[in-house]
């Protein structure tokens, strides 16, 4: 028990001693930490003071620099203000100087205006005095000349008119020569180019109105018993079959070329078939009519395709095909229209114009001839109506209306079409006319020329391509000749219809004769 108490006592004593030792150690550690903290505090205070001093120095430096910058900017602003004030002062001085000059000039202008008014007043007075003197002189001249002012004016106007007539005639001659020099070269080059580039054959098929028979017996079969076959053909086709003494031929006569072609082809098929009787005749004619209608459409389409024309109305294309069976002066109208279209297109291309439009107008310029044997009116009027009906442009319509000079040409395309039409018709061998029309044309030429006062004789030569006019030298002088030639040319163009061109030549000569005895 005692040992236990000793052990407990020793343990308690040990604990107390440990506590005391720990307390002593803790106090020593606190003293040491307090010393260290005091050192840190002193060091922090020292650094803070140093930072504050540096901040004060930096602030003072920045304030000083900002003050210098502000002073510099203020100095610059003062300099600019001073310069502006100087400029304003100089402008004010200039304005004052200008105002003084304007005042001086205004004063001078007033003086000149007053002087001009004085001069105008003097001129007015002088004009009045001059007019009075002129009137007095006129009265004196009227008394001396024995005529009044109106009579003198009339005589003066007559003299001036005669003088102007000579001047105008000379001017016409000069301008005509200049125009011919320029136009003839340009036109010759363009037409030569068009002709060289045109590859169409020049031979033109003539109108076929005769059907060849294999033998004389075929005539009787076509006539039939009591003429029933020939009557059936004539009634179904609307043509006249002329059977005369000419061996192995039958002449088909009809103003309508389509009906004439139907009759011709029907006769040829009937002769090949050999069965010629009214029922068969009607059947063949109906078949040929349908085939010819299709052929006409194809002919029109082929012509449009060959010329490269776009979007032509189908009915108008069919009318173009009908021209294949129409002839004018022996020239096939479809071939002629294609020639005109080609020539007009080439010339338009040379001049930088619309080639498509020129070809279109050229192809359709004679489209009225496809129906002129069925409807009232000239081919020009009918062609213009058809073009308007199927929506052609105003340029194409005008080209149709003006290609014979019936109306003025409104566009250069119309002029080219008229030139191409003349070129195609004037080609050697392209056209021919009957002897009666030929003689009538020559007589009309000479009649127009001899209708002028001062014309002695007139002769149509070169198959009507030229009219030579002999004038009386005492009535028509050299200057008046050009005027008369122009008038004759205009009348020929307006009053006559003719292929190609007609040259008008005036001849004036003076012959003096004396008889020595």
C-alpha positions in Angstrom: 0.0 0.0 0.0 2.8 2.3 0.9 4.5 1.5 -2.3 1.4 2.4 -4.2 1.1 5.7 -2.5 4.7 6.4 -3.2 4.2 5.6 -6.8 1.2 7.9 -7.0 3.0 10.6 -5.2 5.9 10.3 -7.5 3.6 10.4 -10.6 1.8 13.6 -9.3 5.1 15.2 -8.5 6.3 14.4 -12.1 3.2 15.8 -13.6 3.6 19.1 -11.6 7.2 19.3 -12.6 6.4 18.7 -16.3 3.7 21.4 -16.1 6.1 23.9 -14.6 8.7 23.1 -17.2 6.2 23.5 -20.0 5.0 26.8 -18.6 8.5 28.1 -18.4 9.2 27.0 -22.0 6.0 28.6 -23.3 6.9 31.9 -21.6 10.3 31.8 -23.2 8.7 31.2 -26.7 6.3 34.1 -26.2 9.1 36.4 -25.4 11.0 35.4 -28.4 7.8 35.8 -30.7 7.2 39.2 -29.3 10.7 40.3 -30.1 10.4 39.0 -33.7 7.0 40.7 -34.1 8.4 43.9 -32.8 11.2 43.6 -35.4 8.7 42.9 -38.2 6.6 45.9 -37.1 9.6 48.2 -37.2 10.6 46.9 -40.6 7.1 47.4 -42.0 6.9 51.0 -40.6 10.3 51.7 -42.3 9.1 50.3 -45.7 5.8 52.2 -45.4 7.6 55.5 -44.8 9.9 54.8 -47.7 6.9 54.0 -50.0 5.1 57.2 -48.9 8.2 59.3 -49.6 8.6 57.7 -53.1 4.9 58.2 -53.8 5.2 61.9 -52.8 8.2 62.3 -55.1 6.4 60.6 -58.0 3.3 62.7 -57.5 5.3 65.9 -57.5 7.1 64.8 -60.7 3.8 64.0 -62.5 2.3 67.3 -61.3 5.3 69.1 -62.6 5.2 67.3 -66.0 1.4 68.0 -66.3 2.0 71.6 -65.5 4.7 71.8 -68.2 2.4 70.1 -70.8 -0.5 72.4 -69.9 1.7 75.4 -70.3 2.9 74.2 -73.7 -0.6 73.5 -74.9 -1.8 76.9 -73.8 1.2 78.5 -75.6 0.3 76.6 -78.8 -3.4 77.7 -78.5 -2.3 81.3 -78.0 -0.1 81.1 -81.1 -3.0 79.6 -83.2 -5.4 82.3 -82.0 -2.8 84.9 -82.8 -2.4 83.5 -86.3 -6.1 83.4 -86.8 -6.4 87.0 -85.7 -3.7 88.0 -88.1 -5.5 86.3 -91.0 -8.8 87.9 -90.1 -7.0 91.3 -90.0 -5.5 90.7 -93.4 -8.9 89.6 -94.9 -10.5 92.7 -93.4 -7.9 94.8 -95.0 -8.5 93.1 -98.4 -12.2 93.5 -98.1 -11.8 97.2 -97.3 -9.5 97.5 -100.3 -12.0 95.7 -102.6 -14.8 97.8 -101.3 -12.9 100.9 -102.2 -12.1 99.5 -105.7 -15.8 98.6 -106.2 -16.8 102.0 -105.2 -14.4 103.5 -107.8 -15.6 101.0 -110.5 -19.2 101.7 -109.7 -18.6 105.3 -110.2 -16.8 104.7 -113.5 -19.7 102.4 -114.6 -22.2 105.1 -113.8 -20.3 107.5 -115.9 -20.0 105.0 -118.8 -23.8 104.2 -118.6 -24.6 107.9 -118.7 -22.3 108.3 -121.7 -23.9 105.3 -123.5 -27.4 106.7 -122.9 -26.3 110.0 -124.3 -24.8 108.1 -127.4 -28.1 106.1 -127.8 -30.1 109.3 -127.7 -27.8 110.8 -130.3 -28.1 107.7 -132.5 -31.9 107.7 -132.2 -31.9 111.4 -133.3 -29.5 110.6 -136.1 -31.7 107.6 -137.3 -34.7 109.8 -137.3 -32.8 112.4 -139.3 -31.4 109.7 -141.7 -34.9 108.1 -142.2 -36.3 111.5 -143.0 -33.5 112.1 -145.5 -34.1 108.6 -147.0 -37.8 109.3 -147.4 -37.0 112.6 -149.1 -34.5 110.9 -151.4 -37.1 108.2 -152.2 -39.6 110.9 -153.2 -36.9 112.5 -155.4 -36.0 109.1 -157.0 -39.7 108.3 -157.6 -40.1 111.6 -159.4 -36.9 111.1 -161.4 -37.6 107.4 -162.2 -41.2 107.8 -162.9 -42.3 104.8 -160.7 -43.4 104.4 -157.1 -41.8 102.4 -154.3 -43.9 99.2 -154.9 -43.0 99.2 -158.6 -39.3 99.7 -157.8 -39.4 96.9 -155.2 -41.0 94.5 -157.7 -38.4 95.3 -160.3 -35.7 94.7 -157.7 -37.2 91.4 -156.6 -37.4 90.2 -160.2 -33.7 91.0 -160.7 -32.8 89.3 -157.4 -35.0 86.2 -158.3 -33.2 85.8 -161.6 -29.8 86.1 -160.0 -30.8 83.6 -157.2 -32.1 81.2 -159.8 -28.7 81.1 -161.4 -27.0 80.8 -158.1 -29.3 78.0 -157.0 -28.8 76.1 -160.3 -25.0 76.4 -159.9 -25.2 75.3 -156.3 -27.3 72.3 -157.2 -24.8 71.4 -159.9 -21.9 71.7 -157.4 -23.6 69.7 -154.7 -24.8 67.1 -157.1 -21.2 66.5 -158.3 -19.9 66.3 -154.7 -22.7 63.9 -153.7 -22.2 61.8 -156.8 -18.4 61.5 -156.2 -18.9 60.4 -152.6 -22.0 58.3 -153.0 -20.9 56.6 -156.2 -17.7 55.3 -154.6 -19.4 54.1 -151.4 -22.3 52.5 -153.2 -20.1 50.9 -155.8 -18.0 49.2 -153.1 -21.0 48.0 -151.2 -22.9 46.7 -154.2 -19.8 45.1 -155.6 -19.2 43.3 -152.3 -22.9 42.2 -152.2 -22.7 40.8 -155.7 -19.4 39.0 -155.1 -20.7 37.4 -152.0 -24.0 36.3 -153.5 -23.8 32.7 -154.7 -27.4 32.3 -156.0 -27.7 31.1 -159.6 -28.6 33.9 -162.0 -30.9 31.8 -164.3 -34.5 32.4 -163.6 -37.2 30.0 -164.6 -39.9 31.4 -166.9 -43.6 30.9 -166.6 -44.7 27.4 -167.8 -48.2 27.4 -169.3 -47.8 24.5 -171.8 -48.2 20.8 -171.0 -46.4 18.4 -173.3 -48.4 15.4 -174.6 -46.8 12.1 -175.4 -48.8 11.8 -178.6 -51.8 13.3 -180.4 -54.1 10.5 -179.2 -53.7 11.8 -175.7 -55.5 15.1 -176.7 -58.6 13.1 -177.6 -58.6 11.2 -174.3 -58.2 14.5 -172.3 -61.1 16.0 -174.2 -63.2 12.9 -173.7 -66.5 11.9 -175.1 -68.5 15.1 -175.9 -65.8 17.1 -174.0 -66.8 15.8 -170.6 -63.2 15.2 -169.4 -61.9 18.7 -170.4 -65.0 20.2 -168.8 -64.4 18.3 -165.6 -60.8 19.5 -165.5 -61.7 23.1 -166.1 -64.6 23.1 -163.6 -62.5 21.5 -160.8 -59.4 23.7 -161.3 -60.9 27.0 -162.6 -58.5 27.1 -165.6 -59.0 27.2 -169.4 -57.4 24.4 -171.4 -56.6 25.6 -174.9 -56.2 22.9 -177.5 -55.2 24.3 -180.8 -53.4 23.0 -183.9 -50.1 22.9 -182.1 -49.0 19.3 -182.1 -48.4 17.4 -178.8 -49.1 20.4 -176.4 -52.0 21.8 -174.4 -51.9 25.4 -173.1 -53.1 26.1 -169.6 -54.5 29.6 -169.1 -55.4 31.2 -165.8 -54.7 34.4 -163.9 -54.2 32.4 -160.7 -50.7 30.8 -160.8 -51.7 28.3 -158.0 -54.7 27.0 -159.9 -52.6 26.9 -163.1 -50.0 24.8 -161.4 -52.6 22.4 -159.9 -54.1 21.9 -163.4 -50.6 21.4 -164.9 -49.6 18.8 -162.4 -53.0 17.0 -162.5 -52.8 16.7 -166.3 -49.3 15.2 -166.0 -50.4 12.7 -163.4 -53.5 11.7 -165.4 -51.4 11.2 -168.5 -49.0 8.9 -166.5 -51.9 7.0 -164.9 -53.8 6.7 -168.2 -57.2 6.6 -166.4 -58.9 9.8 -167.6 -62.5 10.1 -166.6 -64.5 12.6 -164.4 -64.4 10.6 -161.2 -60.6 10.0 -161.5 -60.0 13.6 -162.5 -61.6 15.0 -159.4 -59.7 12.5 -157.2 -56.3 13.4 -158.8 -57.0 17.2 -158.6 -57.8 16.9 -154.8 -54.7 14.9 -154.2 -52.5 17.4 -156.2 -54.1 20.3 -154.3 -53.1 18.8 -150.9 -49.6 17.9 -152.1 -49.1 21.4 -153.6 -50.3 23.0 -150.4 -47.7 21.0 -148.4 -45.1 21.8 -151.1 -45.8 25.5 -150.8 -45.3 25.4 -147.0 -42.0 23.6 -147.4 -40.9 26.0 -150.1 -41.5 28.9 -147.7 -39.8 27.2 -144.8 -36.8 26.4 -147.0 -36.5 30.0 -148.1 -36.7 31.2 -144.5 -34.1 28.6 -143.4 -31.7 29.4 -146.2 -31.8 33.1 -145.3 -31.4 32.4 -141.6 -34.5 34.4 -140.6 -35.9 33.7 -137.2 -39.5 33.3 -136.0 -41.5 34.1 -139.1 -45.3 33.5 -138.8 -46.4 30.2 -140.3 -49.1 31.8 -142.5 -46.6 34.4 -143.7 -44.1 31.6 -144.4 -46.8 29.9 -146.5 -47.4 33.1 -148.4 -43.6 33.2 -149.1 -43.9 29.7 -150.6 -46.7 30.9 -152.9 -44.4 33.4 -154.5 -42.7 30.4 -156.1 -45.6 30.3 -158.6 -45.7 34.0 -159.2 -43.8 35.8 -162.0 -43.1 39.5 -162.6 -41.7 40.5 -166.0 -40.8 36.8 -166.4 -38.8 36.8 -163.2 -39.7 34.3 -160.4 -40.9 36.4 -157.5 -39.6 34.0 -154.8 -36.1 33.9 -156.3 -36.3 37.6 -156.7 -37.3 38.1 -153.1 -34.5 35.9 -151.9 -32.0 37.8 -154.0 -33.3 41.1 -152.5 -33.0 39.7 -149.0 -29.5 38.5 -149.6 -28.3 41.8 -151.2 -30.0 43.9 -148.4 -28.5 41.7 -145.7 -25.0 42.0 -147.2 -25.2 45.7 -147.6 -26.6 46.1 -144.1 -23.7 44.1 -142.7 -21.2 46.3 -144.6 -22.9 49.4 -143.1 -23.0 47.9 -139.6 -26.8 47.7 -139.5 -29.2 44.9 -138.4 -28.6 42.2 -141.0 -31.5 40.0 -139.8 -34.0 42.8 -140.1 -32.7 43.8 -143.6 -33.1 40.2 -144.8 -36.5 40.0 -143.3 -37.7 43.2 -145.0 -36.1 42.1 -148.3 -37.8 38.7 -148.3 -41.2 40.2 -147.5 -41.0 43.3 -149.7 -43.1 41.7 -152.5 -45.3 39.5 -150.3 -48.4 41.2 -151.6 -47.8 39.5 -154.9 -48.8 36.2 -153.2 -52.4 37.4 -153.0 -52.7 40.4 -155.5 -54.5 38.1 -158.0 -57.1 37.3 -155.4 -57.7 40.6 -153.6 -58.2 44.2 -154.6 -55.3 46.6 -154.3 -51.7 46.9 -155.4 -49.1 44.4 -154.2 -47.5 47.2 -152.1 -50.8 47.9 -150.2 -51.6 44.2 -149.8 -48.1 43.4 -148.6 -48.2 46.2 -145.9 -51.5 44.9 -144.7 -50.2 41.4 -144.4 -47.1 42.5 -142.6 -49.1 44.4 -140.1 -51.6 41.6 -139.7 -48.9 39.1 -138.8 -47.1 41.4 -136.4 -44.1 42.5 -138.4 -42.1 45.6 -137.2 -42.8 49.1 -138.4 -39.4 49.1 -140.3 -40.4 46.0 -142.3 -43.9 47.5 -143.1 -42.2 50.8 -144.2 -39.7 48.9 -146.4 -42.7 47.2 -148.1 -44.6 50.4 -148.5 -41.6 52.5 -149.8 -39.7 50.1 -152.1 -41.5 51.6 -155.1 -41.4 55.2 -153.7 -45.2 55.2 -152.8 -44.3 56.6 -149.3 -41.1 58.0 -148.0 -38.5 55.7 -146.4 -38.3 56.2 -142.7 -35.3 54.0 -142.0 -32.0 53.1 -143.8 -33.2 49.5 -144.0 -36.0 50.6 -146.3 -33.6 52.4 -148.5 -31.3 49.3 -148.7 -34.3 47.1 -149.6 -35.3 49.5 -152.4 -31.7 49.5 -153.7 -31.5 45.7 -153.5 -34.9 45.4 -155.4 -33.5 47.6 -158.2 -30.3 45.7 -158.3 -32.0 42.3 -158.6 -34.5 43.6 -161.3 -31.8 45.4 -163.3 -29.5 42.4 -163.6 -29.1 41.5 -167.3 -31.6 38.8 -168.2 -33.5 39.1 -165.0 -36.7 40.6 -166.5 -38.3 41.1 -169.8 -41.5 43.0 -170.9 -43.9 42.8 -173.8 -43.4 44.8 -176.9 -46.5 46.9 -176.3 -45.4 47.8 -172.7 -41.9 48.5 -174.0 -43.1 50.9 -176.7 -45.5 52.6 -174.3 -42.7 53.2 -171.8 -40.5 54.8 -174.5 -43.3 57.0 -175.7 -44.1 58.1 -172.1 -40.4 58.9 -171.5 -40.2 61.2 -174.6 -43.5 62.8 -173.7 -42.4 63.8 -170.3 -39.1 65.3 -171.6 -40.8 67.3 -174.4 -43.4 68.8 -172.1 -40.9 71.4 -170.8 -40.6 74.8 -172.5 -37.3 75.1 -174.2 -36.9 71.4 -175.1 -36.5 70.9 -178.8 -36.3 67.1 -179.1 -36.1 64.0 -176.9 -34.9 60.5 -177.8 -35.2 57.4 -175.6 -32.2 55.2 -176.3 -30.5 52.1 -175.0 -33.8 50.2 -174.7 -35.3 52.9 -172.6 -32.4 53.0 -170.1 -31.5 56.6 -171.1 -33.4 59.7 -172.4 -31.4 62.3 -174.3 -33.0 65.7 -174.4 -32.0 68.5 -176.9 -32.7 71.9 -175.5 -32.9 75.3 -177.2 -29.9 77.4 -176.1 -31.7 80.7 -176.2 -34.4 79.5 -173.8 -32.4 77.2 -171.4 -29.0 78.3 -170.2 -26.2 76.2 -168.6 -27.4 76.8 -165.1 -31.1 76.1 -165.8 -30.2 72.7 -167.4 -29.5 71.1 -164.0 -32.8 72.3 -162.7 -34.7 70.9 -165.7 -32.8 67.6 -165.5 -33.8 67.2 -161.8 -37.4 67.9 -162.6 -37.5 65.4 -165.5 -35.9 62.8 -163.2 -38.5 63.4 -160.5 -41.4 63.1 -162.9 -40.0 59.8 -164.3 -39.7 58.4 -160.8 -43.2 59.5 -159.8 -45.2 58.9 -163.0 -43.6 55.8 -164.5 -43.0 52.1 -163.6 -39.8 50.6 -165.1 -37.2 48.0 -164.3 -33.7 49.2 -163.3 -32.6 52.8 -163.8 -33.1 55.5 -166.4 -30.4 58.1 -167.1 -31.5 61.7 -168.0 -29.0 63.5 -170.3 -29.6 67.1 -171.4 -27.6 68.5 -174.4 -27.3 72.2 -175.2 -25.3 73.4 -178.1 -25.1 76.6 -180.1 -24.6 76.4 -183.9 -23.7 79.5 -186.0 -23.9 79.3 -189.7 -23.0 81.9 -192.4 -23.3 81.4 -196.2 -20.5 82.9 -198.2 -21.5 83.8 -201.8 
